[in-house]
Amino acid sequence: MRICVVGASGFLGGELVRQAASGHVVAATYLSRPGTAAGAEWLPLDVRDRTAVADLIRAFGPDVVVNAAYDQADWTTPAGR
């Protein structure tokens, strides 16, 4: 299975990547710095940029997308306003 974890450099996202990387193809996105979990392709992504999100999804072709992105100063964006 191809899994895309958005916001993978955070605590929750990093654990999701760690768990998914054993047996799945994982794309892990980050805003400012890649995480440390191994076994994933780390890709920069700003979820506020709809075109960048669509391009990444189209290029990676995931079966599942998990959104673990969070920014306390901008909680409405990851919440899907």
PDB file of N, CA, C and O in Angstrom:
ATOM      1  N   MET A   1       0.853  -1.177   0.000  1.00  0.00           N
ATOM      2  CA  MET A   1       0.000   0.000   0.000  1.00  0.00           C
ATOM      3  C   MET A   1       0.898   1.240   0.000  1.00  0.00           C
ATOM      4  O   MET A   1       1.963   1.246   0.619  1.00  0.00           O
ATOM      5  N   ARG A   2       0.460   2.282  -0.696  1.00  0.00           N
ATOM      6  CA  ARG A   2       1.184   3.568  -0.741  1.00  0.00           C
ATOM      7  C   ARG A   2       0.475   4.536   0.204  1.00  0.00           C
ATOM      8  O   ARG A   2      -0.709   4.829   0.042  1.00  0.00           O
ATOM      9  N   ILE A   3       1.218   5.021   1.185  1.00  0.00           N
ATOM     10  CA  ILE A   3       0.652   5.886   2.219  1.00  0.00           C
ATOM     11  C   ILE A   3       1.368   7.229   2.212  1.00  0.00           C
ATOM     12  O   ILE A   3       2.597   7.285   2.177  1.00  0.00           O
ATOM     13  N   CYS A   4       0.599   8.304   2.245  1.00  0.00           N
ATOM     14  CA  CYS A   4       1.145   9.655   2.358  1.00  0.00           C
ATOM     15  C   CYS A   4       0.750  10.207   3.726  1.00  0.00           C
ATOM     16  O   CYS A   4      -0.434  10.337   4.039  1.00  0.00           O
ATOM     17  N   VAL A   5       1.755  10.526   4.531  1.00  0.00           N
ATOM     18  CA  VAL A   5       1.509  11.113   5.845  1.00  0.00           C
ATOM     19  C   VAL A   5       1.859  12.592   5.751  1.00  0.00           C
ATOM     20  O   VAL A   5       3.025  12.957   5.607  1.00  0.00           O
ATOM     21  N   VAL A   6       0.843  13.433   5.835  1.00  0.00           N
ATOM     22  CA  VAL A   6       1.027  14.884   5.790  1.00  0.00           C
ATOM     23  C   VAL A   6       1.299  15.361   7.213  1.00  0.00           C
ATOM     24  O   VAL A   6       0.592  14.983   8.147  1.00  0.00           O
ATOM     25  N   GLY A   7       2.323  16.191   7.372  1.00  0.00           N
ATOM     26  CA  GLY A   7       2.704  16.640   8.709  1.00  0.00           C
ATOM     27  C   GLY A   7       3.484  15.572   9.456  1.00  0.00           C
ATOM     28  O   GLY A   7       3.331  15.407  10.666  1.00  0.00           O
ATOM     29  N   ALA A   8       4.317  14.853   8.726  1.00  0.00           N
ATOM     30  CA  ALA A   8       5.010  13.694   9.291  1.00  0.00           C
ATOM     31  C   ALA A   8       6.164  14.044  10.220  1.00  0.00           C
ATOM     32  O   ALA A   8       6.669  13.164  10.917  1.00  0.00           O
ATOM     33  N   SER A   9       6.595  15.292  10.254  1.00  0.00           N
ATOM     34  CA  SER A   9       7.728  15.630  11.122  1.00  0.00           C
ATOM     35  C   SER A   9       7.298  15.912  12.560  1.00  0.00           C
ATOM     36  O   SER A   9       8.149  16.089  13.431  1.00  0.00           O
ATOM     37  N   GLY A  10       6.014  15.956  12.816  1.00  0.00           N
ATOM     38  CA  GLY A  10       5.525  16.152  14.181  1.00  0.00           C
ATOM     39  C   GLY A  10       5.504  14.849  14.955  1.00  0.00           C
ATOM     40  O   GLY A  10       5.855  13.798  14.420  1.00  0.00           O
ATOM     41  N   PHE A  11       5.096  14.913  16.203  1.00  0.00           N
ATOM     42  CA  PHE A  11       5.080  13.735  17.070  1.00  0.00           C
ATOM     43  C   PHE A  11       4.173  12.633  16.519  1.00  0.00           C
ATOM     44  O   PHE A  11       4.613  11.496  16.350  1.00  0.00           O
ATOM     45  N   LEU A  12       2.923  12.962  16.242  1.00  0.00           N
ATOM     46  CA  LEU A  12       1.974  11.971  15.731  1.00  0.00           C
ATOM     47  C   LEU A  12       2.379  11.484  14.351  1.00  0.00           C
ATOM     48  O   LEU A  12       2.407  10.279  14.097  1.00  0.00           O
ATOM     49  N   GLY A  13       2.696  12.418  13.456  1.00  0.00           N
ATOM     50  CA  GLY A  13       3.072  12.043  12.101  1.00  0.00           C
ATOM     51  C   GLY A  13       4.301  11.159  12.057  1.00  0.00           C
ATOM     52  O   GLY A  13       4.361  10.214  11.270  1.00  0.00           O
ATOM     53  N   GLY A  14       5.277  11.455  12.890  1.00  0.00           N
ATOM     54  CA  GLY A  14       6.497  10.649  12.944  1.00  0.00           C
ATOM     55  C   GLY A  14       6.217   9.220  13.368  1.00  0.00           C
ATOM     56  O   GLY A  14       6.797   8.281  12.822  1.00  0.00           O
ATOM     57  N   GLU A  15       5.336   9.052  14.332  1.00  0.00           N
ATOM     58  CA  GLU A  15       4.969   7.710  14.779  1.00  0.00           C
ATOM     59  C   GLU A  15       4.190   6.974  13.689  1.00  0.00           C
ATOM     60  O   GLU A  15       4.384   5.775  13.490  1.00  0.00           O
ATOM     61  N   LEU A  16       3.321   7.679  12.990  1.00  0.00           N
ATOM     62  CA  LEU A  16       2.593   7.059  11.875  1.00  0.00           C
ATOM     63  C   LEU A  16       3.555   6.579  10.792  1.00  0.00           C
ATOM     64  O   LEU A  16       3.393   5.486  10.249  1.00  0.00           O
ATOM     65  N   VAL A  17       4.549   7.398  10.483  1.00  0.00           N
ATOM     66  CA  VAL A  17       5.548   7.015   9.482  1.00  0.00           C
ATOM     67  C   VAL A  17       6.316   5.787   9.960  1.00  0.00           C
ATOM     68  O   VAL A  17       6.510   4.836   9.203  1.00  0.00           O
ATOM     69  N   ARG A  18       6.746   5.810  11.197  1.00  0.00           N
ATOM     70  CA  ARG A  18       7.508   4.692  11.754  1.00  0.00           C
ATOM     71  C   ARG A  18       6.714   3.388  11.645  1.00  0.00           C
ATOM     72  O   ARG A  18       7.254   2.354  11.251  1.00  0.00           O
ATOM     73  N   GLN A  19       5.435   3.449  11.996  1.00  0.00           N
ATOM     74  CA  GLN A  19       4.582   2.259  11.940  1.00  0.00           C
ATOM     75  C   GLN A  19       4.326   1.817  10.493  1.00  0.00           C
ATOM     76  O   GLN A  19       4.372   0.625  10.189  1.00  0.00           O
ATOM     77  N   ALA A  20       4.060   2.770   9.617  1.00  0.00           N
ATOM     78  CA  ALA A  20       3.689   2.445   8.235  1.00  0.00           C
ATOM     79  C   ALA A  20       4.886   1.989   7.403  1.00  0.00           C
ATOM     80  O   ALA A  20       4.722   1.216   6.460  1.00  0.00           O
ATOM     81  N   ALA A  21       6.082   2.459   7.740  1.00  0.00           N
ATOM     82  CA  ALA A  21       7.256   2.164   6.924  1.00  0.00           C
ATOM     83  C   ALA A  21       7.629   0.689   6.930  1.00  0.00           C
ATOM     84  O   ALA A  21       8.360   0.233   6.051  1.00  0.00           O
ATOM     85  N   SER A  22       7.144  -0.050   7.896  1.00  0.00           N
ATOM     86  CA  SER A  22       7.439  -1.484   7.901  1.00  0.00           C
ATOM     87  C   SER A  22       6.368  -2.207   7.084  1.00  0.00           C
ATOM     88  O   SER A  22       5.362  -2.675   7.617  1.00  0.00           O
ATOM     89  N   GLY A  23       6.611  -2.281   5.797  1.00  0.00           N
ATOM     90  CA  GLY A  23       5.698  -3.017   4.937  1.00  0.00           C
ATOM     91  C   GLY A  23       4.945  -2.191   3.918  1.00  0.00           C
ATOM     92  O   GLY A  23       4.230  -2.750   3.087  1.00  0.00           O
ATOM     93  N   HIS A  24       5.084  -0.871   3.958  1.00  0.00           N
ATOM     94  CA  HIS A  24       4.372  -0.016   3.012  1.00  0.00           C
ATOM     95  C   HIS A  24       5.325   1.005   2.401  1.00  0.00           C
ATOM     96  O   HIS A  24       6.389   1.283   2.955  1.00  0.00           O
ATOM     97  N   VAL A  25       4.940   1.556   1.267  1.00  0.00           N
ATOM     98  CA  VAL A  25       5.688   2.649   0.639  1.00  0.00           C
ATOM     99  C   VAL A  25       5.123   3.938   1.221  1.00  0.00           C
ATOM    100  O   VAL A  25       3.922   4.194   1.127  1.00  0.00           O
ATOM    101  N   VAL A  26       5.993   4.753   1.826  1.00  0.00           N
ATOM    102  CA  VAL A  26       5.518   5.923   2.562  1.00  0.00           C
ATOM    103  C   VAL A  26       6.150   7.206   2.039  1.00  0.00           C
ATOM    104  O   VAL A  26       7.367   7.298   1.878  1.00  0.00           O
ATOM    105  N   ALA A  27       5.294   8.198   1.775  1.00  0.00           N
ATOM    106  CA  ALA A  27       5.741   9.565   1.528  1.00  0.00           C
ATOM    107  C   ALA A  27       5.413  10.340   2.795  1.00  0.00           C
ATOM    108  O   ALA A  27       4.277  10.321   3.268  1.00  0.00           O
ATOM    109  N   ALA A  28       6.410  11.020   3.338  1.00  0.00           N
ATOM    110  CA  ALA A  28       6.244  11.765   4.578  1.00  0.00           C
ATOM    111  C   ALA A  28       6.496  13.242   4.295  1.00  0.00           C
ATOM    112  O   ALA A  28       7.576  13.603   3.827  1.00  0.00           O
ATOM    113  N   THR A  29       5.522  14.095   4.570  1.00  0.00           N
ATOM    114  CA  THR A  29       5.693  15.512   4.254  1.00  0.00           C
ATOM    115  C   THR A  29       6.037  16.315   5.499  1.00  0.00           C
ATOM    116  O   THR A  29       5.717  15.936   6.626  1.00  0.00           O
ATOM    117  N   TYR A  30       6.700  17.436   5.252  1.00  0.00           N
ATOM    118  CA  TYR A  30       7.091  18.347   6.326  1.00  0.00           C
ATOM    119  C   TYR A  30       7.022  19.773   5.810  1.00  0.00           C
ATOM    120  O   TYR A  30       7.114  20.019   4.608  1.00  0.00           O
ATOM    121  N   LEU A  31       6.857  20.711   6.736  1.00  0.00           N
ATOM    122  CA  LEU A  31       6.822  22.129   6.363  1.00  0.00           C
ATOM    123  C   LEU A  31       8.208  22.757   6.461  1.00  0.00           C
ATOM    124  O   LEU A  31       8.678  23.357   5.494  1.00  0.00           O
ATOM    125  N   SER A  32       8.871  22.631   7.607  1.00  0.00           N
ATOM    126  CA  SER A  32      10.139  23.331   7.784  1.00  0.00           C
ATOM    127  C   SER A  32      11.357  22.426   7.894  1.00  0.00           C
ATOM    128  O   SER A  32      12.461  22.847   7.547  1.00  0.00           O
ATOM    129  N   ARG A  33      11.188  21.200   8.364  1.00  0.00           N
ATOM    130  CA  ARG A  33      12.317  20.286   8.480  1.00  0.00           C
ATOM    131  C   ARG A  33      11.822  18.847   8.418  1.00  0.00           C
ATOM    132  O   ARG A  33      10.784  18.516   8.992  1.00  0.00           O
ATOM    133  N   PRO A  34      12.563  17.998   7.722  1.00  0.00           N
ATOM    134  CA  PRO A  34      12.142  16.596   7.663  1.00  0.00           C
ATOM    135  C   PRO A  34      12.255  15.945   9.034  1.00  0.00           C
ATOM    136  O   PRO A  34      13.047  16.373   9.874  1.00  0.00           O
ATOM    137  N   GLY A  35      11.466  14.923   9.247  1.00  0.00           N
ATOM    138  CA  GLY A  35      11.532  14.178  10.492  1.00  0.00           C
ATOM    139  C   GLY A  35      12.690  13.201  10.484  1.00  0.00           C
ATOM    140  O   GLY A  35      13.518  13.205   9.573  1.00  0.00           O
ATOM    141  N   THR A  36      12.737  12.376  11.496  1.00  0.00           N
ATOM    142  CA  THR A  36      13.853  11.452  11.643  1.00  0.00           C
ATOM    143  C   THR A  36      13.479  10.004  11.367  1.00  0.00           C
ATOM    144  O   THR A  36      14.357   9.143  11.335  1.00  0.00           O
ATOM    145  N   ALA A  37      12.202   9.716  11.168  1.00  0.00           N
ATOM    146  CA  ALA A  37      11.777   8.337  10.935  1.00  0.00           C
ATOM    147  C   ALA A  37      12.355   7.826   9.621  1.00  0.00           C
ATOM    148  O   ALA A  37      12.307   8.507   8.596  1.00  0.00           O
ATOM    149  N   ALA A  38      12.895   6.630   9.670  1.00  0.00           N
ATOM    150  CA  ALA A  38      13.498   6.017   8.483  1.00  0.00           C
ATOM    151  C   ALA A  38      12.429   5.288   7.672  1.00  0.00           C
ATOM    152  O   ALA A  38      11.328   5.025   8.156  1.00  0.00           O
ATOM    153  N   GLY A  39      12.778   4.974   6.445  1.00  0.00           N
ATOM    154  CA  GLY A  39      11.908   4.161   5.620  1.00  0.00           C
ATOM    155  C   GLY A  39      10.852   4.925   4.853  1.00  0.00           C
ATOM    156  O   GLY A  39       9.902   4.332   4.343  1.00  0.00           O
ATOM    157  N   ALA A  40      11.008   6.245   4.766  1.00  0.00           N
ATOM    158  CA  ALA A  40      10.026   7.062   4.054  1.00  0.00           C
ATOM    159  C   ALA A  40      10.751   8.024   3.119  1.00  0.00           C
ATOM    160  O   ALA A  40      11.920   8.355   3.317  1.00  0.00           O
ATOM    161  N   GLU A  41      10.030   8.455   2.107  1.00  0.00           N
ATOM    162  CA  GLU A  41      10.532   9.515   1.237  1.00  0.00           C
ATOM    163  C   GLU A  41      10.041  10.827   1.829  1.00  0.00           C
ATOM    164  O   GLU A  41       8.836  11.081   1.847  1.00  0.00           O
ATOM    165  N   TRP A  42      10.957  11.668   2.316  1.00  0.00           N
ATOM    166  CA  TRP A  42      10.595  12.936   2.963  1.00  0.00           C
ATOM    167  C   TRP A  42      10.456  14.015   1.905  1.00  0.00           C
ATOM    168  O   TRP A  42      11.382  14.273   1.137  1.00  0.00           O
ATOM    169  N   LEU A  43       9.278  14.648   1.873  1.00  0.00           N
ATOM    170  CA  LEU A  43       8.954  15.645   0.858  1.00  0.00           C
ATOM    171  C   LEU A  43       8.464  16.938   1.501  1.00  0.00           C
ATOM    172  O   LEU A  43       7.612  16.894   2.388  1.00  0.00           O
ATOM    173  N   PRO A  44       8.983  18.086   1.074  1.00  0.00           N
ATOM    174  CA  PRO A  44       8.481  19.350   1.615  1.00  0.00           C
ATOM    175  C   PRO A  44       7.080  19.626   1.082  1.00  0.00           C
ATOM    176  O   PRO A  44       6.786  19.354  -0.082  1.00  0.00           O
ATOM    177  N   LEU A  45       6.210  20.172   1.951  1.00  0.00           N
ATOM    178  CA  LEU A  45       4.844  20.495   1.528  1.00  0.00           C
ATOM    179  C   LEU A  45       4.249  21.533   2.461  1.00  0.00           C
ATOM    180  O   LEU A  45       4.327  21.404   3.683  1.00  0.00           O
ATOM    181  N   ASP A  46       3.657  22.555   1.880  1.00  0.00           N
ATOM    182  CA  ASP A  46       2.881  23.543   2.625  1.00  0.00           C
ATOM    183  C   ASP A  46       1.415  23.272   2.302  1.00  0.00           C
ATOM    184  O   ASP A  46       0.978  23.507   1.176  1.00  0.00           O
ATOM    185  N   VAL A  47       0.651  22.782   3.276  1.00  0.00           N
ATOM    186  CA  VAL A  47      -0.740  22.391   3.017  1.00  0.00           C
ATOM    187  C   VAL A  47      -1.623  23.576   2.638  1.00  0.00           C
ATOM    188  O   VAL A  47      -2.747  23.381   2.174  1.00  0.00           O
ATOM    189  N   ARG A  48      -1.136  24.794   2.827  1.00  0.00           N
ATOM    190  CA  ARG A  48      -1.907  25.966   2.421  1.00  0.00           C
ATOM    191  C   ARG A  48      -1.823  26.220   0.926  1.00  0.00           C
ATOM    192  O   ARG A  48      -2.565  27.047   0.396  1.00  0.00           O
ATOM    193  N   ASP A  49      -0.936  25.523   0.245  1.00  0.00           N
ATOM    194  CA  ASP A  49      -0.751  25.664  -1.199  1.00  0.00           C
ATOM    195  C   ASP A  49      -1.476  24.520  -1.901  1.00  0.00           C
ATOM    196  O   ASP A  49      -0.926  23.430  -2.057  1.00  0.00           O
ATOM    197  N   ARG A  50      -2.714  24.773  -2.324  1.00  0.00           N
ATOM    198  CA  ARG A  50      -3.546  23.716  -2.920  1.00  0.00           C
ATOM    199  C   ARG A  50      -2.904  23.072  -4.143  1.00  0.00           C
ATOM    200  O   ARG A  50      -3.010  21.861  -4.342  1.00  0.00           O
ATOM    201  N   THR A  51      -2.245  23.875  -4.954  1.00  0.00           N
ATOM    202  CA  THR A  51      -1.599  23.333  -6.152  1.00  0.00           C
ATOM    203  C   THR A  51      -0.485  22.371  -5.770  1.00  0.00           C
ATOM    204  O   THR A  51      -0.353  21.305  -6.372  1.00  0.00           O
ATOM    205  N   ALA A  52       0.317  22.734  -4.777  1.00  0.00           N
ATOM    206  CA  ALA A  52       1.411  21.867  -4.324  1.00  0.00           C
ATOM    207  C   ALA A  52       0.865  20.557  -3.762  1.00  0.00           C
ATOM    208  O   ALA A  52       1.437  19.491  -3.993  1.00  0.00           O
ATOM    209  N   VAL A  53      -0.237  20.638  -3.029  1.00  0.00           N
ATOM    210  CA  VAL A  53      -0.852  19.427  -2.469  1.00  0.00           C
ATOM    211  C   VAL A  53      -1.347  18.525  -3.604  1.00  0.00           C
ATOM    212  O   VAL A  53      -1.078  17.324  -3.601  1.00  0.00           O
ATOM    213  N   ALA A  54      -2.054  19.087  -4.555  1.00  0.00           N
ATOM    214  CA  ALA A  54      -2.568  18.307  -5.681  1.00  0.00           C
ATOM    215  C   ALA A  54      -1.427  17.686  -6.486  1.00  0.00           C
ATOM    216  O   ALA A  54      -1.514  16.531  -6.902  1.00  0.00           O
ATOM    217  N   ASP A  55      -0.363  18.450  -6.705  1.00  0.00           N
ATOM    218  CA  ASP A  55       0.789  17.939  -7.460  1.00  0.00           C
ATOM    219  C   ASP A  55       1.454  16.778  -6.733  1.00  0.00           C
ATOM    220  O   ASP A  55       1.806  15.776  -7.355  1.00  0.00           O
ATOM    221  N   LEU A  56       1.626  16.906  -5.425  1.00  0.00           N
ATOM    222  CA  LEU A  56       2.256  15.843  -4.648  1.00  0.00           C
ATOM    223  C   LEU A  56       1.409  14.576  -4.674  1.00  0.00           C
ATOM    224  O   LEU A  56       1.935  13.479  -4.865  1.00  0.00           O
ATOM    225  N   ILE A  57       0.107  14.722  -4.484  1.00  0.00           N
ATOM    226  CA  ILE A  57      -0.791  13.570  -4.489  1.00  0.00           C
ATOM    227  C   ILE A  57      -0.779  12.901  -5.866  1.00  0.00           C
ATOM    228  O   ILE A  57      -0.730  11.675  -5.966  1.00  0.00           O
ATOM    229  N   ARG A  58      -0.824  13.694  -6.896  1.00  0.00           N
ATOM    230  CA  ARG A  58      -0.812  13.160  -8.260  1.00  0.00           C
ATOM    231  C   ARG A  58       0.509  12.429  -8.537  1.00  0.00           C
ATOM    232  O   ARG A  58       0.502  11.351  -9.131  1.00  0.00           O
ATOM    233  N   ALA A  59       1.625  12.999  -8.116  1.00  0.00           N
ATOM    234  CA  ALA A  59       2.936  12.404  -8.381  1.00  0.00           C
ATOM    235  C   ALA A  59       3.173  11.125  -7.576  1.00  0.00           C
ATOM    236  O   ALA A  59       3.712  10.154  -8.106  1.00  0.00           O
ATOM    237  N   PHE A  60       2.780  11.116  -6.314  1.00  0.00           N
ATOM    238  CA  PHE A  60       3.032   9.947  -5.457  1.00  0.00           C
ATOM    239  C   PHE A  60       1.980   8.859  -5.649  1.00  0.00           C
ATOM    240  O   PHE A  60       2.295   7.672  -5.564  1.00  0.00           O
ATOM    241  N   GLY A  61       0.753   9.248  -5.903  1.00  0.00           N
ATOM    242  CA  GLY A  61      -0.330   8.285  -6.132  1.00  0.00           C
ATOM    243  C   GLY A  61      -0.636   7.405  -4.933  1.00  0.00           C
ATOM    244  O   GLY A  61      -0.626   6.180  -5.055  1.00  0.00           O
ATOM    245  N   PRO A  62      -0.909   8.002  -3.770  1.00  0.00           N
ATOM    246  CA  PRO A  62      -1.147   7.189  -2.577  1.00  0.00           C
ATOM    247  C   PRO A  62      -2.494   6.476  -2.606  1.00  0.00           C
ATOM    248  O   PRO A  62      -3.441   6.920  -3.255  1.00  0.00           O
ATOM    249  N   ASP A  63      -2.554   5.362  -1.887  1.00  0.00           N
ATOM    250  CA  ASP A  63      -3.823   4.677  -1.650  1.00  0.00           C
ATOM    251  C   ASP A  63      -4.540   5.332  -0.479  1.00  0.00           C
ATOM    252  O   ASP A  63      -5.769   5.346  -0.410  1.00  0.00           O
ATOM    253  N   VAL A  64      -3.741   5.878   0.448  1.00  0.00           N
ATOM    254  CA  VAL A  64      -4.272   6.493   1.666  1.00  0.00           C
ATOM    255  C   VAL A  64      -3.488   7.770   1.962  1.00  0.00           C
ATOM    256  O   VAL A  64      -2.265   7.802   1.822  1.00  0.00           O
ATOM    257  N   VAL A  65      -4.194   8.814   2.370  1.00  0.00           N
ATOM    258  CA  VAL A  65      -3.553  10.040   2.845  1.00  0.00           C
ATOM    259  C   VAL A  65      -3.990  10.253   4.284  1.00  0.00           C
ATOM    260  O   VAL A  65      -5.184  10.262   4.584  1.00  0.00           O
ATOM    261  N   VAL A  66      -3.014  10.424   5.178  1.00  0.00           N
ATOM    262  CA  VAL A  66      -3.300  10.693   6.585  1.00  0.00           C
ATOM    263  C   VAL A  66      -2.811  12.109   6.877  1.00  0.00           C
ATOM    264  O   VAL A  66      -1.640  12.422   6.659  1.00  0.00           O
ATOM    265  N   ASN A  67      -3.704  12.961   7.368  1.00  0.00           N
ATOM    266  CA  ASN A  67      -3.334  14.341   7.684  1.00  0.00           C
ATOM    267  C   ASN A  67      -3.046  14.459   9.173  1.00  0.00           C
ATOM    268  O   ASN A  67      -3.955  14.419  10.002  1.00  0.00           O
ATOM    269  N   ALA A  68      -1.759  14.607   9.499  1.00  0.00           N
ATOM    270  CA  ALA A  68      -1.341  14.811  10.880  1.00  0.00           C
ATOM    271  C   ALA A  68      -0.752  16.205  11.053  1.00  0.00           C
ATOM    272  O   ALA A  68      -0.103  16.489  12.060  1.00  0.00           O
ATOM    273  N   ALA A  69      -0.981  17.080  10.063  1.00  0.00           N
ATOM    274  CA  ALA A  69      -0.431  18.439  10.110  1.00  0.00           C
ATOM    275  C   ALA A  69      -1.130  19.265  11.181  1.00  0.00           C
ATOM    276  O   ALA A  69      -2.337  19.148  11.393  1.00  0.00           O
ATOM    277  N   TYR A  70      -0.346  20.098  11.849  1.00  0.00           N
ATOM    278  CA  TYR A  70      -0.905  20.958  12.888  1.00  0.00           C
ATOM    279  C   TYR A  70      -0.007  22.162  13.071  1.00  0.00           C
ATOM    280  O   TYR A  70       1.214  22.033  13.154  1.00  0.00           O
ATOM    281  N   ASP A  71      -0.605  23.310  13.132  1.00  0.00           N
ATOM    282  CA  ASP A  71       0.100  24.550  13.437  1.00  0.00           C
ATOM    283  C   ASP A  71      -0.808  25.337  14.363  1.00  0.00           C
ATOM    284  O   ASP A  71      -1.866  25.807  13.947  1.00  0.00           O
ATOM    285  N   GLN A  72      -0.412  25.478  15.584  1.00  0.00           N
ATOM    286  CA  GLN A  72      -1.261  26.129  16.584  1.00  0.00           C
ATOM    287  C   GLN A  72      -1.683  27.524  16.143  1.00  0.00           C
ATOM    288  O   GLN A  72      -2.797  27.957  16.437  1.00  0.00           O
ATOM    289  N   ALA A  73      -0.808  28.223  15.444  1.00  0.00           N
ATOM    290  CA  ALA A  73      -1.125  29.580  14.996  1.00  0.00           C
ATOM    291  C   ALA A  73      -2.115  29.589  13.828  1.00  0.00           C
ATOM    292  O   ALA A  73      -2.732  30.617  13.549  1.00  0.00           O
ATOM    293  N   ASP A  74      -2.269  28.463  13.151  1.00  0.00           N
ATOM    294  CA  ASP A  74      -3.133  28.384  11.967  1.00  0.00           C
ATOM    295  C   ASP A  74      -3.908  27.066  11.982  1.00  0.00           C
ATOM    296  O   ASP A  74      -3.826  26.297  11.024  1.00  0.00           O
ATOM    297  N   TRP A  75      -4.640  26.800  13.026  1.00  0.00           N
ATOM    298  CA  TRP A  75      -5.324  25.514  13.170  1.00  0.00           C
ATOM    299  C   TRP A  75      -6.460  25.325  12.173  1.00  0.00           C
ATOM    300  O   TRP A  75      -6.851  24.184  11.926  1.00  0.00           O
ATOM    301  N   THR A  76      -7.005  26.380  11.593  1.00  0.00           N
ATOM    302  CA  THR A  76      -8.111  26.211  10.650  1.00  0.00           C
ATOM    303  C   THR A  76      -7.682  25.563   9.348  1.00  0.00           C
ATOM    304  O   THR A  76      -8.481  24.868   8.720  1.00  0.00           O
ATOM    305  N   THR A  77      -6.429  25.774   8.919  1.00  0.00           N
ATOM    306  CA  THR A  77      -5.970  25.180   7.662  1.00  0.00           C
ATOM    307  C   THR A  77      -5.956  23.663   7.735  1.00  0.00           C
ATOM    308  O   THR A  77      -6.595  23.029   6.895  1.00  0.00           O
ATOM    309  N   PRO A  78      -5.264  23.036   8.691  1.00  0.00           N
ATOM    310  CA  PRO A  78      -5.297  21.583   8.730  1.00  0.00           C
ATOM    311  C   PRO A  78      -6.662  21.028   9.139  1.00  0.00           C
ATOM    312  O   PRO A  78      -6.958  19.865   8.867  1.00  0.00           O
ATOM    313  N   ALA A  79      -7.479  21.827   9.775  1.00  0.00           N
ATOM    314  CA  ALA A  79      -8.803  21.368  10.170  1.00  0.00           C
ATOM    315  C   ALA A  79      -9.744  21.317   8.977  1.00  0.00           C
ATOM    316  O   ALA A  79     -10.844  20.773   9.081  1.00  0.00           O
ATOM    317  N   GLY A  80      -9.335  21.868   7.857  1.00  0.00           N
ATOM    318  CA  GLY A  80     -10.127  21.778   6.641  1.00  0.00           C
ATOM    319  C   GLY A  80     -11.183  22.843   6.485  1.00  0.00           C
ATOM    320  O   GLY A  80     -12.195  22.621   5.821  1.00  0.00           O
ATOM    321  N   ARG A  81     -10.968  23.991   7.085  1.00  0.00           N
ATOM    322  CA  ARG A  81     -11.938  25.087   7.065  1.00  0.00           C
ATOM    323  C   ARG A  81     -12.896  24.931   6.007  1.00  0.00           C
ATOM    324  O   ARG A  81     -13.785  25.768   5.850  1.00  0.00           O
TER     325      ARG A  81
END
